[in-house]
Amino acid sequence: MADAGDGAGIVGGEKRPAPQEMAMRALRMLERLVAGSSLTEVAAGEGLTPRRARELVAEVVAQRGFDP
């Protein structure tokens, strides 16, 4: 039996994005946030739920650090 977290966000047999695609998505999301977009707007633009967008942003900030 698979874990509930396996394939999160993958619907209808879509393949998982490549690491480069994920990095570009993270960069786009951070740029939009810095430009003043709300997390809800960023999530909608990327086709994500606000919760998943928040998780991804938190992961990137934890990995790279953030200096406002």
PQR file of N, CA, C, O and H, with PARSE charges and radii, in Angstrom:
ATOM      1  N   MET A   1       0.840  -1.171   0.000 -0.4000 1.5000
ATOM      2  CA  MET A   1       0.000   0.000   0.000 -0.0000 2.0000
ATOM      3  C   MET A   1       0.890   1.241   0.000  0.5500 1.7000
ATOM      4  O   MET A   1       1.875   1.288   0.737 -0.5500 1.4000
ATOM      5  N   ALA A   2       0.563   2.240  -0.810 -0.4000 1.5000
ATOM      6  CA  ALA A   2       1.381   3.451  -0.942 -0.0000 2.0000
ATOM      7  C   ALA A   2       1.070   4.439   0.178  0.5500 1.7000
ATOM      8  O   ALA A   2      -0.035   4.465   0.719 -0.5500 1.4000
ATOM      9  H   ALA A   2      -0.237   2.202  -1.408  0.4000 1.0000
ATOM     10  N   ASP A   3       2.071   5.248   0.511 -0.4000 1.5000
ATOM     11  CA  ASP A   3       1.853   6.315   1.485 -0.0000 2.0000
ATOM     12  C   ASP A   3       0.926   7.361   0.887  0.5500 1.7000
ATOM     13  O   ASP A   3       0.852   7.509  -0.333 -0.5500 1.4000
ATOM     14  H   ASP A   3       2.969   5.226   0.072  0.4000 1.0000
ATOM     15  N   ALA A   4       0.221   8.085   1.745 -0.4000 1.5000
ATOM     16  CA  ALA A   4      -0.689   9.122   1.280 -0.0000 2.0000
ATOM     17  C   ALA A   4       0.062  10.239   0.581  0.5500 1.7000
ATOM     18  O   ALA A   4      -0.524  10.936  -0.247 -0.5500 1.4000
ATOM     19  H   ALA A   4       0.281   7.965   2.736  0.4000 1.0000
ATOM     20  N   GLY A   5       1.340  10.435   0.884 -0.4000 1.5000
ATOM     21  CA  GLY A   5       2.108  11.514   0.302 -0.0000 2.0000
ATOM     22  C   GLY A   5       2.704  11.176  -1.052  0.5500 1.7000
ATOM     23  O   GLY A   5       3.210  12.069  -1.732 -0.5500 1.4000
ATOM     24  H   GLY A   5       1.816   9.868   1.557  0.4000 1.0000
ATOM     25  N   ASP A   6       2.662   9.924  -1.464 -0.4000 1.5000
ATOM     26  CA  ASP A   6       3.235   9.542  -2.753 -0.0000 2.0000
ATOM     27  C   ASP A   6       2.437  10.161  -3.887  0.5500 1.7000
ATOM     28  O   ASP A   6       1.215  10.023  -3.945 -0.5500 1.4000
ATOM     29  H   ASP A   6       2.251   9.199  -0.912  0.4000 1.0000
ATOM     30  N   GLY A   7       3.138  10.850  -4.795 -0.4000 1.5000
ATOM     31  CA  GLY A   7       2.479  11.405  -5.960 -0.0000 2.0000
ATOM     32  C   GLY A   7       1.580  12.578  -5.657  0.5500 1.7000
ATOM     33  O   GLY A   7       0.657  12.856  -6.423 -0.5500 1.4000
ATOM     34  H   GLY A   7       4.131  10.962  -4.748  0.4000 1.0000
ATOM     35  N   ALA A   8       1.821  13.276  -4.560 -0.4000 1.5000
ATOM     36  CA  ALA A   8       0.974  14.404  -4.188 -0.0000 2.0000
ATOM     37  C   ALA A   8       0.915  15.404  -5.324  0.5500 1.7000
ATOM     38  O   ALA A   8       1.947  15.815  -5.856 -0.5500 1.4000
ATOM     39  H   ALA A   8       2.570  13.050  -3.938  0.4000 1.0000
ATOM     40  N   GLY A   9      -0.292  15.794  -5.693 -0.4000 1.5000
ATOM     41  CA  GLY A   9      -0.463  16.777  -6.737 -0.0000 2.0000
ATOM     42  C   GLY A   9      -0.478  16.179  -8.137  0.5500 1.7000
ATOM     43  O   GLY A   9      -0.675  16.909  -9.109 -0.5500 1.4000
ATOM     44  H   GLY A   9      -1.130  15.461  -5.261  0.4000 1.0000
ATOM     45  N   ILE A  10      -0.278  14.891  -8.265 -0.4000 1.5000
ATOM     46  CA  ILE A  10      -0.277  14.250  -9.573 -0.0000 2.0000
ATOM     47  C   ILE A  10      -1.637  13.612  -9.781  0.5500 1.7000
ATOM     48  O   ILE A  10      -2.058  12.753  -9.006 -0.5500 1.4000
ATOM     49  H   ILE A  10      -0.118  14.298  -7.476  0.4000 1.0000
ATOM     50  N   VAL A  11      -2.326  14.041 -10.839 -0.4000 1.5000
ATOM     51  CA  VAL A  11      -3.679  13.587 -11.097 -0.0000 2.0000
ATOM     52  C   VAL A  11      -3.746  12.967 -12.481  0.5500 1.7000
ATOM     53  O   VAL A  11      -3.139  13.482 -13.420 -0.5500 1.4000
ATOM     54  H   VAL A  11      -1.985  14.739 -11.469  0.4000 1.0000
ATOM     55  N   GLY A  12      -4.457  11.897 -12.614 -0.4000 1.5000
ATOM     56  CA  GLY A  12      -4.724  11.314 -13.912 -0.0000 2.0000
ATOM     57  C   GLY A  12      -3.511  10.813 -14.654  0.5500 1.7000
ATOM     58  O   GLY A  12      -3.477  10.886 -15.882 -0.5500 1.4000
ATOM     59  H   GLY A  12      -4.950  11.479 -11.851  0.4000 1.0000
ATOM     60  N   GLY A  13      -2.512  10.307 -13.956 -0.4000 1.5000
ATOM     61  CA  GLY A  13      -1.360   9.715 -14.603 -0.0000 2.0000
ATOM     62  C   GLY A  13      -0.318  10.708 -15.075  0.5500 1.7000
ATOM     63  O   GLY A  13       0.583  10.333 -15.825 -0.5500 1.4000
ATOM     64  H   GLY A  13      -2.540  10.248 -12.958  0.4000 1.0000
ATOM     65  N   GLU A  14      -0.413  11.969 -14.658 -0.4000 1.5000
ATOM     66  CA  GLU A  14       0.607  12.943 -15.039 -0.0000 2.0000
ATOM     67  C   GLU A  14       1.932  12.542 -14.417  0.5500 1.7000
ATOM     68  O   GLU A  14       1.973  11.987 -13.319 -0.5500 1.4000
ATOM     69  H   GLU A  14      -1.146  12.273 -14.049  0.4000 1.0000
ATOM     70  N   LYS A  15       3.020  12.828 -15.133 -0.4000 1.5000
ATOM     71  CA  LYS A  15       4.326  12.473 -14.591 -0.0000 2.0000
ATOM     72  C   LYS A  15       4.830  13.574 -13.665  0.5500 1.7000
ATOM     73  O   LYS A  15       4.415  14.728 -13.771 -0.5500 1.4000
ATOM     74  H   LYS A  15       2.987  13.279 -16.025  0.4000 1.0000
ATOM     75  N   ARG A  16       5.711  13.210 -12.773 -0.4000 1.5000
ATOM     76  CA  ARG A  16       6.302  14.145 -11.821 -0.0000 2.0000
ATOM     77  C   ARG A  16       7.242  15.086 -12.578  0.5500 1.7000
ATOM     78  O   ARG A  16       8.000  14.638 -13.438 -0.5500 1.4000
ATOM     79  H   ARG A  16       6.048  12.272 -12.687  0.4000 1.0000
ATOM     80  N   PRO A  17       7.200  16.398 -12.264 -0.5600 1.5000
ATOM     81  CA  PRO A  17       8.085  17.351 -12.946  0.2800 2.0000
ATOM     82  C   PRO A  17       9.561  17.065 -12.644  0.5500 1.7000
ATOM     83  O   PRO A  17       9.906  16.573 -11.570 -0.5500 1.4000
ATOM     84  N   ALA A  18      10.407  17.379 -13.603 -0.4000 1.5000
ATOM     85  CA  ALA A  18      11.849  17.208 -13.435 -0.0000 2.0000
ATOM     86  C   ALA A  18      12.353  18.211 -12.397  0.5500 1.7000
ATOM     87  O   ALA A  18      11.717  19.240 -12.172 -0.5500 1.4000
ATOM     88  H   ALA A  18      10.126  17.778 -14.475  0.4000 1.0000
ATOM     89  N   PRO A  19      13.487  17.920 -11.765 -0.5600 1.5000
ATOM     90  CA  PRO A  19      14.033  18.846 -10.764  0.2800 2.0000
ATOM     91  C   PRO A  19      14.240  20.266 -11.296  0.5500 1.7000
ATOM     92  O   PRO A  19      14.035  21.237 -10.568 -0.5500 1.4000
ATOM     93  N   GLN A  20      14.643  20.388 -12.557 -0.4000 1.5000
ATOM     94  CA  GLN A  20      14.824  21.712 -13.138 -0.0000 2.0000
ATOM     95  C   GLN A  20      13.502  22.464 -13.229  0.5500 1.7000
ATOM     96  O   GLN A  20      13.450  23.668 -12.981 -0.5500 1.4000
ATOM     97  H   GLN A  20      14.809  19.599 -13.148  0.4000 1.0000
ATOM     98  N   GLU A  21      12.443  21.761 -13.580 -0.4000 1.5000
ATOM     99  CA  GLU A  21      11.118  22.377 -13.653 -0.0000 2.0000
ATOM    100  C   GLU A  21      10.651  22.821 -12.269  0.5500 1.7000
ATOM    101  O   GLU A  21      10.049  23.884 -12.118 -0.5500 1.4000
ATOM    102  H   GLU A  21      12.485  20.782 -13.782  0.4000 1.0000
ATOM    103  N   MET A  22      10.933  22.000 -11.268 -0.4000 1.5000
ATOM    104  CA  MET A  22      10.551  22.353  -9.900 -0.0000 2.0000
ATOM    105  C   MET A  22      11.321  23.587  -9.424  0.5500 1.7000
ATOM    106  O   MET A  22      10.756  24.449  -8.752 -0.5500 1.4000
ATOM    107  H   MET A  22      11.422  21.137 -11.391  0.4000 1.0000
ATOM    108  N   ALA A  23      12.604  23.672  -9.769 -0.4000 1.5000
ATOM    109  CA  ALA A  23      13.408  24.826  -9.385 -0.0000 2.0000
ATOM    110  C   ALA A  23      12.899  26.094 -10.060  0.5500 1.7000
ATOM    111  O   ALA A  23      12.850  27.155  -9.437 -0.5500 1.4000
ATOM    112  H   ALA A  23      13.063  22.971 -10.315  0.4000 1.0000
ATOM    113  N   MET A  24      12.524  25.989 -11.326 -0.4000 1.5000
ATOM    114  CA  MET A  24      11.991  27.153 -12.047 -0.0000 2.0000
ATOM    115  C   MET A  24      10.645  27.582 -11.454  0.5500 1.7000
ATOM    116  O   MET A  24      10.363  28.776 -11.346 -0.5500 1.4000
ATOM    117  H   MET A  24      12.565  25.127 -11.832  0.4000 1.0000
ATOM    118  N   ARG A  25       9.831  26.619 -11.076 -0.4000 1.5000
ATOM    119  CA  ARG A  25       8.539  26.938 -10.454 -0.0000 2.0000
ATOM    120  C   ARG A  25       8.769  27.674  -9.143  0.5500 1.7000
ATOM    121  O   ARG A  25       8.116  28.679  -8.862 -0.5500 1.4000
ATOM    122  H   ARG A  25      10.060  25.650 -11.164  0.4000 1.0000
ATOM    123  N   ALA A  26       9.698  27.172  -8.345 -0.4000 1.5000
ATOM    124  CA  ALA A  26       9.993  27.804  -7.054 -0.0000 2.0000
ATOM    125  C   ALA A  26      10.467  29.235  -7.260  0.5500 1.7000
ATOM    126  O   ALA A  26      10.064  30.134  -6.522 -0.5500 1.4000
ATOM    127  H   ALA A  26      10.230  26.356  -8.573  0.4000 1.0000
ATOM    128  N   LEU A  27      11.319  29.454  -8.255 -0.4000 1.5000
ATOM    129  CA  LEU A  27      11.817  30.794  -8.547 -0.0000 2.0000
ATOM    130  C   LEU A  27      10.687  31.713  -8.984  0.5500 1.7000
ATOM    131  O   LEU A  27      10.603  32.854  -8.530 -0.5500 1.4000
ATOM    132  H   LEU A  27      11.647  28.724  -8.855  0.4000 1.0000
ATOM    133  N   ARG A  28       9.816  31.223  -9.864 -0.4000 1.5000
ATOM    134  CA  ARG A  28       8.655  32.029 -10.297 -0.0000 2.0000
ATOM    135  C   ARG A  28       7.779  32.398  -9.115  0.5500 1.7000
ATOM    136  O   ARG A  28       7.324  33.536  -8.999 -0.5500 1.4000
ATOM    137  H   ARG A  28       9.884  30.296 -10.233  0.4000 1.0000
ATOM    138  N   MET A  29       7.543  31.431  -8.240 -0.4000 1.5000
ATOM    139  CA  MET A  29       6.680  31.680  -7.089 -0.0000 2.0000
ATOM    140  C   MET A  29       7.282  32.739  -6.174  0.5500 1.7000
ATOM    141  O   MET A  29       6.582  33.651  -5.734 -0.5500 1.4000
ATOM    142  H   MET A  29       7.912  30.507  -8.335  0.4000 1.0000
ATOM    143  N   LEU A  30       8.575  32.623  -5.887 -0.4000 1.5000
ATOM    144  CA  LEU A  30       9.224  33.603  -5.023 -0.0000 2.0000
ATOM    145  C   LEU A  30       9.235  34.983  -5.661  0.5500 1.7000
ATOM    146  O   LEU A  30       9.021  35.981  -4.973 -0.5500 1.4000
ATOM    147  H   LEU A  30       9.143  31.882  -6.245  0.4000 1.0000
ATOM    148  N   GLU A  31       9.481  35.056  -6.969 -0.4000 1.5000
ATOM    149  CA  GLU A  31       9.473  36.345  -7.660 -0.0000 2.0000
ATOM    150  C   GLU A  31       8.110  37.004  -7.562  0.5500 1.7000
ATOM    151  O   GLU A  31       8.018  38.209  -7.325 -0.5500 1.4000
ATOM    152  H   GLU A  31       9.655  34.245  -7.528  0.4000 1.0000
ATOM    153  N   ARG A  32       7.054  36.231  -7.741 -0.4000 1.5000
ATOM    154  CA  ARG A  32       5.698  36.785  -7.644 -0.0000 2.0000
ATOM    155  C   ARG A  32       5.398  37.273  -6.226  0.5500 1.7000
ATOM    156  O   ARG A  32       4.778  38.321  -6.041 -0.5500 1.4000
ATOM    157  H   ARG A  32       7.129  35.252  -7.933  0.4000 1.0000
ATOM    158  N   LEU A  33       5.840  36.510  -5.233 -0.4000 1.5000
ATOM    159  CA  LEU A  33       5.612  36.923  -3.847 -0.0000 2.0000
ATOM    160  C   LEU A  33       6.362  38.223  -3.537  0.5500 1.7000
ATOM    161  O   LEU A  33       5.814  39.132  -2.914 -0.5500 1.4000
ATOM    162  H   LEU A  33       6.343  35.659  -5.384  0.4000 1.0000
ATOM    163  N   VAL A  34       7.606  38.297  -3.973 -0.4000 1.5000
ATOM    164  CA  VAL A  34       8.405  39.499  -3.735 -0.0000 2.0000
ATOM    165  C   VAL A  34       7.785  40.699  -4.459  0.5500 1.7000
ATOM    166  O   VAL A  34       7.859  41.825  -3.967 -0.5500 1.4000
ATOM    167  H   VAL A  34       8.052  37.559  -4.479  0.4000 1.0000
ATOM    168  N   ALA A  35       7.178  40.464  -5.616 -0.4000 1.5000
ATOM    169  CA  ALA A  35       6.553  41.533  -6.389 -0.0000 2.0000
ATOM    170  C   ALA A  35       5.231  42.005  -5.779  0.5500 1.7000
ATOM    171  O   ALA A  35       4.659  43.003  -6.218 -0.5500 1.4000
ATOM    172  H   ALA A  35       7.118  39.549  -6.016  0.4000 1.0000
ATOM    173  N   GLY A  36       4.753  41.281  -4.767 -0.4000 1.5000
ATOM    174  CA  GLY A  36       3.549  41.729  -4.069 -0.0000 2.0000
ATOM    175  C   GLY A  36       2.306  40.891  -4.266  0.5500 1.7000
ATOM    176  O   GLY A  36       1.251  41.227  -3.728 -0.5500 1.4000
ATOM    177  H   GLY A  36       5.218  40.471  -4.410  0.4000 1.0000
ATOM    178  N   SER A  37       2.397  39.806  -5.024 -0.4000 1.5000
ATOM    179  CA  SER A  37       1.232  38.935  -5.200 -0.0000 2.0000
ATOM    180  C   SER A  37       0.961  38.178  -3.905  0.5500 1.7000
ATOM    181  O   SER A  37       1.873  37.899  -3.127 -0.5500 1.4000
ATOM    182  H   SER A  37       3.254  39.533  -5.461  0.4000 1.0000
ATOM    183  N   SER A  38      -0.305  37.854  -3.691 -0.4000 1.5000
ATOM    184  CA  SER A  38      -0.653  37.061  -2.520 -0.0000 2.0000
ATOM    185  C   SER A  38      -0.339  35.594  -2.805  0.5500 1.7000
ATOM    186  O   SER A  38      -0.218  35.194  -3.962 -0.5500 1.4000
ATOM    187  H   SER A  38      -1.046  38.081  -4.323  0.4000 1.0000
ATOM    188  N   LEU A  39      -0.212  34.812  -1.766 -0.4000 1.5000
ATOM    189  CA  LEU A  39       0.061  33.386  -1.922 -0.0000 2.0000
ATOM    190  C   LEU A  39      -1.079  32.705  -2.684  0.5500 1.7000
ATOM    191  O   LEU A  39      -0.844  31.781  -3.464 -0.5500 1.4000
ATOM    192  H   LEU A  39      -0.311  35.137  -0.826  0.4000 1.0000
ATOM    193  N   THR A  40      -2.293  33.157  -2.460 -0.4000 1.5000
ATOM    194  CA  THR A  40      -3.444  32.597  -3.170 -0.0000 2.0000
ATOM    195  C   THR A  40      -3.341  32.866  -4.668  0.5500 1.7000
ATOM    196  O   THR A  40      -3.649  31.989  -5.475 -0.5500 1.4000
ATOM    197  H   THR A  40      -2.483  33.907  -1.827  0.4000 1.0000
ATOM    198  N   GLU A  41      -2.912  34.062  -5.046 -0.4000 1.5000
ATOM    199  CA  GLU A  41      -2.736  34.394  -6.460 -0.0000 2.0000
ATOM    200  C   GLU A  41      -1.621  33.566  -7.085  0.5500 1.7000
ATOM    201  O   GLU A  41      -1.757  33.070  -8.203 -0.5500 1.4000
ATOM    202  H   GLU A  41      -2.662  34.774  -4.390  0.4000 1.0000
ATOM    203  N   VAL A  42      -0.527  33.423  -6.360 -0.4000 1.5000
ATOM    204  CA  VAL A  42       0.607  32.631  -6.846 -0.0000 2.0000
ATOM    205  C   VAL A  42       0.175  31.179  -7.042  0.5500 1.7000
ATOM    206  O   VAL A  42       0.488  30.567  -8.063 -0.5500 1.4000
ATOM    207  H   VAL A  42      -0.417  33.827  -5.452  0.4000 1.0000
ATOM    208  N   ALA A  43      -0.536  30.636  -6.071 -0.4000 1.5000
ATOM    209  CA  ALA A  43      -0.993  29.245  -6.151 -0.0000 2.0000
ATOM    210  C   ALA A  43      -1.888  29.046  -7.373  0.5500 1.7000
ATOM    211  O   ALA A  43      -1.728  28.077  -8.114 -0.5500 1.4000
ATOM    212  H   ALA A  43      -0.789  31.133  -5.241  0.4000 1.0000
ATOM    213  N   ALA A  44      -2.817  29.955  -7.577 -0.4000 1.5000
ATOM    214  CA  ALA A  44      -3.722  29.846  -8.722 -0.0000 2.0000
ATOM    215  C   ALA A  44      -2.950  29.908 -10.032  0.5500 1.7000
ATOM    216  O   ALA A  44      -3.258  29.169 -10.968 -0.5500 1.4000
ATOM    217  H   ALA A  44      -2.947  30.743  -6.975  0.4000 1.0000
ATOM    218  N   GLY A  45      -1.958  30.774 -10.108 -0.4000 1.5000
ATOM    219  CA  GLY A  45      -1.153  30.901 -11.313 -0.0000 2.0000
ATOM    220  C   GLY A  45      -0.345  29.661 -11.633  0.5500 1.7000
ATOM    221  O   GLY A  45      -0.037  29.399 -12.796 -0.5500 1.4000
ATOM    222  H   GLY A  45      -1.708  31.374  -9.348  0.4000 1.0000
ATOM    223  N   GLU A  46      -0.001  28.900 -10.612 -0.4000 1.5000
ATOM    224  CA  GLU A  46       0.787  27.679 -10.795 -0.0000 2.0000
ATOM    225  C   GLU A  46      -0.079  26.417 -10.810  0.5500 1.7000
ATOM    226  O   GLU A  46       0.435  25.311 -10.978 -0.5500 1.4000
ATOM    227  H   GLU A  46      -0.251  29.113  -9.667  0.4000 1.0000
ATOM    228  N   GLY A  47      -1.376  26.580 -10.637 -0.4000 1.5000
ATOM    229  CA  GLY A  47      -2.265  25.419 -10.633 -0.0000 2.0000
ATOM    230  C   GLY A  47      -2.148  24.581  -9.375  0.5500 1.7000
ATOM    231  O   GLY A  47      -2.310  23.361  -9.412 -0.5500 1.4000
ATOM    232  H   GLY A  47      -1.793  27.479 -10.500  0.4000 1.0000
ATOM    233  N   LEU A  48      -1.861  25.250  -8.248 -0.4000 1.5000
ATOM    234  CA  LEU A  48      -1.689  24.569  -6.965 -0.0000 2.0000
ATOM    235  C   LEU A  48      -2.754  25.037  -5.979  0.5500 1.7000
ATOM    236  O   LEU A  48      -3.388  26.075  -6.173 -0.5500 1.4000
ATOM    237  H   LEU A  48      -1.729  26.241  -8.218  0.4000 1.0000
ATOM    238  N   THR A  49      -2.938  24.261  -4.929 -0.4000 1.5000
ATOM    239  CA  THR A  49      -3.763  24.732  -3.834 -0.0000 2.0000
ATOM    240  C   THR A  49      -2.924  25.701  -3.009  0.5500 1.7000
ATOM    241  O   THR A  49      -1.697  25.600  -3.006 -0.5500 1.4000
ATOM    242  H   THR A  49      -2.423  23.419  -4.771  0.4000 1.0000
ATOM    243  N   PRO A  50      -3.556  26.627  -2.317 -0.5600 1.5000
ATOM    244  CA  PRO A  50      -2.789  27.533  -1.453  0.2800 2.0000
ATOM    245  C   PRO A  50      -1.950  26.777  -0.422  0.5500 1.7000
ATOM    246  O   PRO A  50      -0.837  27.187  -0.096 -0.5500 1.4000
ATOM    247  N   ARG A  51      -2.488  25.681   0.081 -0.4000 1.5000
ATOM    248  CA  ARG A  51      -1.735  24.891   1.065 -0.0000 2.0000
ATOM    249  C   ARG A  51      -0.450  24.331   0.466  0.5500 1.7000
ATOM    250  O   ARG A  51       0.607  24.412   1.092 -0.5500 1.4000
ATOM    251  H   ARG A  51      -3.393  25.347  -0.185  0.4000 1.0000
ATOM    252  N   ARG A  52      -0.524  23.761  -0.744 -0.4000 1.5000
ATOM    253  CA  ARG A  52       0.662  23.192  -1.387 -0.0000 2.0000
ATOM    254  C   ARG A  52       1.663  24.290  -1.749  0.5500 1.7000
ATOM    255  O   ARG A  52       2.873  24.102  -1.619 -0.5500 1.4000
ATOM    256  H   ARG A  52      -1.382  23.695  -1.253  0.4000 1.0000
ATOM    257  N   ALA A  53       1.156  25.431  -2.202 -0.4000 1.5000
ATOM    258  CA  ALA A  53       2.045  26.554  -2.520 -0.0000 2.0000
ATOM    259  C   ALA A  53       2.798  26.994  -1.265  0.5500 1.7000
ATOM    260  O   ALA A  53       3.997  27.266  -1.325 -0.5500 1.4000
ATOM    261  H   ALA A  53       0.174  25.584  -2.308  0.4000 1.0000
ATOM    262  N   ARG A  54       2.111  27.065  -0.147 -0.4000 1.5000
ATOM    263  CA  ARG A  54       2.739  27.447   1.123 -0.0000 2.0000
ATOM    264  C   ARG A  54       3.811  26.430   1.518  0.5500 1.7000
ATOM    265  O   ARG A  54       4.883  26.810   1.988 -0.5500 1.4000
ATOM    266  H   ARG A  54       1.137  26.845  -0.098  0.4000 1.0000
ATOM    267  N   GLU A  55       3.525  25.145   1.327 -0.4000 1.5000
ATOM    268  CA  GLU A  55       4.510  24.101   1.639 -0.0000 2.0000
ATOM    269  C   GLU A  55       5.757  24.251   0.771  0.5500 1.7000
ATOM    270  O   GLU A  55       6.878  24.156   1.269 -0.5500 1.4000
ATOM    271  H   GLU A  55       2.654  24.836   0.945  0.4000 1.0000
ATOM    272  N   LEU A  56       5.559  24.486  -0.530 -0.4000 1.5000
ATOM    273  CA  LEU A  56       6.699  24.626  -1.441 -0.0000 2.0000
ATOM    274  C   LEU A  56       7.542  25.845  -1.104  0.5500 1.7000
ATOM    275  O   LEU A  56       8.771  25.774  -1.119 -0.5500 1.4000
ATOM    276  H   LEU A  56       4.647  24.563  -0.934  0.4000 1.0000
ATOM    277  N   VAL A  57       6.893  26.960  -0.802 -0.4000 1.5000
ATOM    278  CA  VAL A  57       7.625  28.174  -0.437 -0.0000 2.0000
ATOM    279  C   VAL A  57       8.411  27.933   0.851  0.5500 1.7000
ATOM    280  O   VAL A  57       9.565  28.346   0.957 -0.5500 1.4000
ATOM    281  H   VAL A  57       5.895  27.018  -0.790  0.4000 1.0000
ATOM    282  N   ALA A  58       7.805  27.279   1.812 -0.4000 1.5000
ATOM    283  CA  ALA A  58       8.491  26.990   3.068 -0.0000 2.0000
ATOM    284  C   ALA A  58       9.712  26.103   2.833  0.5500 1.7000
ATOM    285  O   ALA A  58      10.753  26.310   3.457 -0.5500 1.4000
ATOM    286  H   ALA A  58       6.867  26.943   1.726  0.4000 1.0000
ATOM    287  N   GLU A  59       9.597  25.117   1.939 -0.4000 1.5000
ATOM    288  CA  GLU A  59      10.732  24.249   1.626 -0.0000 2.0000
ATOM    289  C   GLU A  59      11.881  25.037   1.012  0.5500 1.7000
ATOM    290  O   GLU A  59      13.038  24.864   1.393 -0.5500 1.4000
ATOM    291  H   GLU A  59       8.751  24.949   1.432  0.4000 1.0000
ATOM    292  N   VAL A  60      11.551  25.906   0.057 -0.4000 1.5000
ATOM    293  CA  VAL A  60      12.592  26.684  -0.619 -0.0000 2.0000
ATOM    294  C   VAL A  60      13.274  27.631   0.349  0.5500 1.7000
ATOM    295  O   VAL A  60      14.497  27.762   0.331 -0.5500 1.4000
ATOM    296  H   VAL A  60      10.610  26.047  -0.253  0.4000 1.0000
ATOM    297  N   VAL A  61      12.504  28.286   1.186 -0.4000 1.5000
ATOM    298  CA  VAL A  61      13.078  29.220   2.150 -0.0000 2.0000
ATOM    299  C   VAL A  61      13.969  28.472   3.138  0.5500 1.7000
ATOM    300  O   VAL A  61      15.032  28.968   3.512 -0.5500 1.4000
ATOM    301  H   VAL A  61      11.510  28.180   1.201  0.4000 1.0000
ATOM    302  N   ALA A  62      13.548  27.293   3.557 -0.4000 1.5000
ATOM    303  CA  ALA A  62      14.350  26.500   4.491 -0.0000 2.0000
ATOM    304  C   ALA A  62      15.660  26.042   3.841  0.5500 1.7000
ATOM    305  O   ALA A  62      16.698  26.006   4.502 -0.5500 1.4000
ATOM    306  H   ALA A  62      12.684  26.891   3.253  0.4000 1.0000
ATOM    307  N   GLN A  63      15.617  25.694   2.563 -0.4000 1.5000
ATOM    308  CA  GLN A  63      16.805  25.214   1.874 -0.0000 2.0000
ATOM    309  C   GLN A  63      17.778  26.343   1.542  0.5500 1.7000
ATOM    310  O   GLN A  63      18.987  26.204   1.732 -0.5500 1.4000
ATOM    311  H   GLN A  63      14.773  25.723   2.026  0.4000 1.0000
ATOM    312  N   ARG A  64      17.257  27.443   1.053 -0.4000 1.5000
ATOM    313  CA  ARG A  64      18.103  28.527   0.549 -0.0000 2.0000
ATOM    314  C   ARG A  64      18.323  29.631   1.560  0.5500 1.7000
ATOM    315  O   ARG A  64      19.267  30.412   1.448 -0.5500 1.4000
ATOM    316  H   ARG A  64      16.275  27.556   0.898  0.4000 1.0000
ATOM    317  N   GLY A  65      17.455  29.689   2.534 -0.4000 1.5000
ATOM    318  CA  GLY A  65      17.496  30.820   3.459 -0.0000 2.0000
ATOM    319  C   GLY A  65      16.807  32.010   2.798  0.5500 1.7000
ATOM    320  O   GLY A  65      16.551  31.996   1.593 -0.5500 1.4000
ATOM    321  H   GLY A  65      16.687  29.054   2.625  0.4000 1.0000
ATOM    322  N   PHE A  66      16.517  33.005   3.563 -0.4000 1.5000
ATOM    323  CA  PHE A  66      15.826  34.167   3.024 -0.0000 2.0000
ATOM    324  C   PHE A  66      16.269  35.394   3.796  0.5500 1.7000
ATOM    325  O   PHE A  66      16.246  35.408   5.027 -0.5500 1.4000
ATOM    326  H   PHE A  66      16.725  33.017   4.541  0.4000 1.0000
ATOM    327  N   ASP A  67      16.667  36.410   3.077 -0.4000 1.5000
ATOM    328  CA  ASP A  67      17.129  37.652   3.688 -0.0000 2.0000
ATOM    329  C   ASP A  67      16.246  38.781   3.171  0.5500 1.7000
ATOM    330  O   ASP A  67      16.492  39.317   2.091 -0.5500 1.4000
ATOM    331  H   ASP A  67      16.686  36.399   2.078  0.4000 1.0000
ATOM    332  N   PRO A  68      15.216  39.147   3.941 -0.5600 1.5000
ATOM    333  CA  PRO A  68      14.301  40.204   3.464  0.2800 2.0000
ATOM    334  C   PRO A  68      15.009  41.473   3.413  0.5500 1.7000
ATOM    335  O   PRO A  68      14.426  42.491   3.040 -0.5500 1.4000
TER
END
